[in-house]
Structures are given as structure tokens and as C-alpha cells.
Amino acid sequence: NLSMAIAYSLDDVGINPPKPDVVIDYWGGQRVQNAMQSMDPPIFILHGDADPTVDYSLAQALQADAEANDIAYTFYTVEGAYHGFGTVGVTDNGVDGKTFLELSFDFVEAHLLDGSPLYEVRSVPALAQPGSTIVQDLNAAPIGVLNTAALNQLFNTPSNVSGIDEQRATVTDSAEAFEGNGLAISLPSFALDSANSGAQWITGFNTEVEEAFLSYRVRFGADFDFSTSGTLPGLGGGDVLQLPTGTNGWRTPMIWKTGGSLAQRLVTPGQSDQTGDEVIWTDTDESEVTLQSDVWYTVEHRVVMNSPGQSDGTFEATLDGELAIRQTGLRYRDTSALAIDAFLFSAFYGGGDEITQPTNAGTIFFDDFAFSTEPIGQE
């Protein structure tokens, strides 16, 4: 955060630009901890306590630093909010009849015009916004090999992680990303499954929903080896790695098949195949969708849960905005205790159709992960 660096930390290394009169911090954090000094400018802090991108503890560290140095501050915590304008509710959430945007303008104006600034610490629940979208565009991530600490901030401290300690995940710059920063997953040659190829993790949501949309951008590197099938991200609920019984969990990973055609594995208690029912992606003329290397695609999944014990659930998927799957009559669960509550990131050789070891190493690039309870429609 450049404004905080100018206000609080650059003078620690002998750089002394003019300091601002006030600092507005929306869900940010200081790279240099404990950098504030007495007489530094006041700060307005706004942060969601479920932020998976910039951890809430960094906002708390700003508060502690301000208190230790007698710097005036206001700190609003939005309970259950993630990262960004929509989830925090900058323009439609707030306190005492004012939005956070209006409160931050008032904070600036009071300091610039010698008014009476409001200094307070308050917690506010996130608004119930059915269409709010959580986006992880990776632009706040440091470029380079993705380590566990960065993964935890980006994807809400995921579980069942593989490929990170092995340095098979890298945050890339704009040269390799769709826009801004992106994520590159390396798939070594002669390696299969998530323990040895690519990466995998499970990000739990802070809520359970009955309908959800997942969108992301994906590109297979130049000359990618499609002679071996593999697995891509999808949604899930409960214990997503177990064989579904109707009461423990379910998942809907996407796969590429040999030759690059796309399919979905519906791993549900109603499946007829041990590894999940496979549904082929088709285009408008009902021919199989086949991926090309070095081309960006935008994927969107939609899951609608079934009535417990009934076969009335839905799965839909689009590729670049065109419907590729619409599967109805699905049974994800037999109990209302299961819902949609997890994102299963998968990018590895294996888990598709016939399994042969890849003779060539490959890279899969990702960008702009988005989750919502309404259609996302990334362009």
C-alpha cells in the first residue's frame, strides 16, 4: 500500500517524501510492521474479518501500531466479509445512516478543513447480498514461487494442500496472466496425481449455500501434452474427498480427457460409476468441446443442490459464455446438513479417463477466480 509506505515507513530507511494529512486503508496492510511514529498522520481502517487475500490480522496490527504511537484512527470491522468493495459494502454498508464511503470522505474532510474527525472502533455485520461476488484475481499476491503463507492469505487457509512445498505453483506477472498477476501450475513429466503432479487444495467457504457459481480463467501452456488426461477445479460440499454416501460429501471436478476434450465428473451418491459420472462438454452443434494450447478460456460452473434425498439437483457449465452442460435430476445429498461450502482447486495429470504417464512437462495458467450466488459472466 503506497500511501501507508509514504505515511509511515519510508522515513525509516531515510526516504522523506511529503507525508499525507490522512490515510484511508481499505482492506490493506503494511509490509513493514511497527513502522508508525508519534506525529504520523491519522488512519481510517476498513477490513473484513474473513478476508482471504489480505489477512484481517494485518488490520489489527495497524490498530495496535497506531495505539502504541498515539496516532488517531478509526477502525471498522465488517464481520464475515471477504476482500473487495462488494463484500465489504463500501457504498451500501456502514453505520449510523452513513456508508463507509461517506464516512471515509468525512474523515478526510475533517482533517483537511480542521473539522471534528470521528474516531471510533466498531464491528458491523456484512450485508446479506445474494449476488455479491468474491473474486481472487491474484493481483495482491507477491510474484514468484507461491509459499504456504501466501496461499493461506489468497485462499482462506485451505486444507489438503499438495504441490506448494514442492514449488509447483507460481504467481506470474502480466506477461503470463490474463490480466495483472496470475497463477501458474507446473506438471512434471512422468508424474501422475496431485501428490506428484501440479497442485491441489480445498478452500472452505464461511457459509453454506443452496446455489452457487464458480468462474475462473484457464490457459494450457504452449505445446501442452494432451495425451494424458487430468483434473481441473470445481465446487463441492462436506468431505469432498470421500466416496459419497449422501451424508458425507460430494464434488464436481472438471477434467480434460486425452486429446483435450472437456468433461465434468459428478461425484455424488447417485453416481453410477465408482469415480463419478462423466458428462461431456459440447458446443452449440453438440460436438465435443476440445481445448487448444496457449488459449485463454473462461469457465463458469453452476450447482443447484437437490432437495434432500430427491433427484432434483442441477449442474450447468459454460465456456466463454456458451452453454456446454446442463445436467438435471442430480442427487448430491440425502440430508440438509450438506450444502455447497467448498472450492476444490485441482490442476494435475490424472483423474481423467485412461491414465498414461505424460512424457512431457506442462504448465496450466489460471486467473480471476470468482464465487457467487448469482451468475458471474466474466468477459
N, C-alpha and C positions, 0 to 999 in steps of 0.2 A: 504494500500500500504506500504509494509515493507520498501522499500528504502526511501520513504518520512518520515516514522516514525523515521528511523535511522538518516536521514539527518537533520530533523527539530524539532521533538517533544520529543524524548526520554530524551534529556538532561533537558527538563523542569521538569521531575519527578526524576532527579538525576541519570539517567542511561546514561552513556557516552561511547558508543562503538565508534570505529574509524568511522569518517564520510567519505562518498564517496566524490570524487572530483567533481562529477557532477550527476545530477538526470535526468532520462528520464521518463516522465509521459505520457503514452498513455491512454487517456480516464479514468483517475483515479480521486482521490480526497483525501484530508486529513481528517481523522476522527477528529483531533484536529485542530480547526481553529485558525488563527493568531499565529501560532507556530514558524514562522521563526524569526531569529535574524540576525543582521548585521554580516557579515563574513561567513554566511552559504553558502553551495555550490550552484552554478547556476542550473537552471532547464529548461528543454525543455518540453513544454506542447503541446499536440496534442489532440483535442477533437471535436466531432461532436456536433453541437448545437441542434440536435433533439434526443440526446441520452436518451432513456427511462430507462436505467439501472443506470447510474451514471450521475446525472443531470449536465447540462452544467454550471450551476451557481457555481458548485464546482471548475471547471477550472478557472472561473472568480475570485473566492475567492483566488486561488493560485496566480493569477496575481496580485491582489490587495495587498496580503501579501508580495510578492516579491518587489513590488514598494515601499511599506511602509518601507521596511528594506534595500533598495538599493542593492537588490540581482539581479544579471544579469539573464535575462531569454529570451527565445524565445517562442512565443505563436502562434500556427497555429489553426485557427478555420475552420472546414470543414462544410460548410453550407448545411443543410439538411441531414447530416449523422447521423446514429444511433450509436450503440455500437459495436466495434469489427473491426478486420483487413479489412474484405471485404468491409464494408460500408464506412469506413473512407478512404480506399485506401492506406494503408501503403506502399505497394510495387508498386503501379501503379498510384498514385496521388501524387501531390507535387507542387513545384514552381520552376520557372526558370530552367526547364530541369532536375531537381533532384527530386527523390521520397522522401517521408517523411522518409523512412528507411535510404536512403543515407544521408539525412540532419541530422538525429539523430546520425548516425555514425560520420559524420563530426563534430558535436557538441561535442561529447565525445573526439574524436581525438584531436581537437584543444585545449581542456583543459588539456588533459594528456600530450601533447607534446609541450605545450607553443606556440600554434599557434595563429591564429586570429579568435576567435569564431564569428559567425554571430548571432547578437541579433536583432530580429525583431518581429513585431506583424502583422499578415496578415490573411485575410479570403479567403478561397478557396472553390469554389463550389464542391459538391460531384460529382464524375464521373457518367455519365449515364451508369449504369451497369444493363442490363435487368436481368441478372442471379444472382445478389447479394442477399444474404440471410440474413435476420435479425433473430438472434437467441436469445432467452431468456432462458438460462439454469439455472437461479436462483442461480448460484454459488457465485455471488457477494452480495446476499441478507443475512441479518443477520438471524441466526437461531432463531426460536421462533414464537410467535403469529405475524401474518402479520398485521401491522397497516396501516393507511391511507398514511402516509408519505412514507413508504417503497413500498406500492402498486403503488403510483404515480411515483416513480423512476423506478420501474420494468416494468410498463405497460403504460407509457406515459400519466399519469394523466387521468385515464379513467372516464367515466360518468356512470350514472345509476348503482351505486355501491350498492350491498347488501351483507350481510354476514361478512363484515370486522369489523364494530363496534361491531357486535355480537360475534366476536372472533371465527368464524367458519373456518378461513383459517390460516394455519401454515406453515412456512418454515422448512423443515425437513433436517436432516443430511443424510450422505451416507447410513446409516442403512435402511432408508425407501425410499430413492430416487433411480432412475435408476443409476445415477452416480453423484457424488458431492452432491449438495443440490437439493431438490425437493419441491413440493407444496402438502400439504395435506388439503383436504376439508372435513369438518365434516358434516354429515347429521343426525340430531337428529331423534329419533323415534317419530312417530305420528305427523310428520310435513311435509307439502307439499308446493311447490312453492318457488321461490327464496327469498321471504320475510321471510320465516320461516325455510328453508332448504338449506344447502350448501351455495353457493355464486354465484354472477353474476356481470359482469361489461362489459362495451363496450370500447374498445381501438380504437380510430380513427387513421388511418394511415396519414402520412404527404403528401400523394399523392393519386391519383386515378388511377387505372389500369383496363385494359380490361380482363386480365387473371391473376389469382393468385393461389398459392399453400399454403396450411396451413398444418403443420405437428406437432404432439405432441405425447408424450408417456403417456399412462394411465394404471393404475392398480386399480382394485377394491379390497378393503381390505379383509382379510380372513373372510370367512363366511358372505360375503356381502348379504344383503336381496334383491334378485332379484324378490321378489313377488310384488314389486311396481316399475312401470316404472319411467324413469327420463330423464334429458336433459344434453347434453354434448356440448363442444364448436364447433363453426362453423364460417364461413365468412358472411359478409353482406355488404350492401351499403345504404347510405341515412339514413332515420329514420327507424332503423331496428326493432323497437318495434311496429310499426303501421301496421294495415291491409293494404297490398299493393294495390295501385291503378294503378301502372305503372309509377307514377311520384313522389312518396314519399319515397319508400324504399323497401327492400327485405332482406331475411336472409335464411341461410341453416343450422340450428342447427342439430346436431346429437342426436339421442335418443337411450336409451336402453328400450326394451319392457319387459313385465313381462316374467320371465323365463330367461332373459339375452340376447335375440336375439337383433341384431342391426338394426337400420333403420335411414333414413335421412328424415327430414321434409323440404320440398322445399316450403318455404313461399314466394310465388311470385304472381303477378297479374294474372297469367294464371292458378292458382291452382283451383282444382275442389272441394276441401274440405275447410271448414272455417278455420281450424287450419293448413292448408298446406298439400300438397300431400305427402304421406308417401311412401318411396321407401325402400324396404327391402334389407339389405346386404346379399349377397350369396357368397359361396365359389366356387371352381372350378367345383364341381359336382352339382352346383345350389341348394344346400341345404342351409338353413338359417345359417348365422354366429351366433354362440352363445358364449358369453363371459363366462370365468371362473373366479372365485375369486382368488386373490393373484397371478396373472399372468400379466407380463408387455406386453402391446401391443403397436405397433407403427402405428398410424393413419395418413393418408395423404389425404387431400381433394384438388380437383382442380375445380375451377369455371372459365368458359369462358362466358363472357357477350354476350347477343344476340344483333343483330342489332336492334336499337330502333323500337319497335312495331312489330318485327318479332319473330317467334318462332324458333330460331336457336341457342340458348344458350346450354351450356353443364355443367353437373355436373358429376364428377368422384370421386371415393374414393378407397383407397387401405388399407388393413390391413396386416401389416408385409410384405409389398411389393406385395401382391397378390390383383389383381383387384376384388373389391366387388360390385361396382356400376359403370355403365356407362349409364347416362340418357341424351338423346339429345332432341332437339325440345322444349327447355325451353324458356319461356318469362319472364325475370327478370325485364324488363323496357320498357317504351314507349318513353323515352326521353334520349338524350345523356348526360343530366345533371347528370344522375345516373351512377355509376360505382362500382367497388369494393374498399371500403375505410374503412372497419371496421372489427375488430375481436371481436366476441361476446363470451366472456367466460361465460359458464354456467355449473354448476355442482350441481344439486339439484334433489330431488324427485318431480315428476310432469312434465307435458308437454309431456308425452309419450302417451300410449294408455289408457286403462281403469284405472281410478285412484282409488286406495285404499290406505289408510294410512299405512305407513310402521310400522310394530310392533317392528322392531329392528333398532337401530342406525347403521350407516355405515360410512366408510371413503373411499374417492376416492383420489388416488395419481396421480400427474402429473409431467412431467419433459420435458425439451428440446422443448419448443415451438419454431417453426420456420415458417417464412413467406418469400415467394419468388415469382418471376415472372417466374421461371423455376422449373422443378421437383426437389424435395429436396432429397428424397431417404435416409432418416436416417437409419442406420443399427443397 
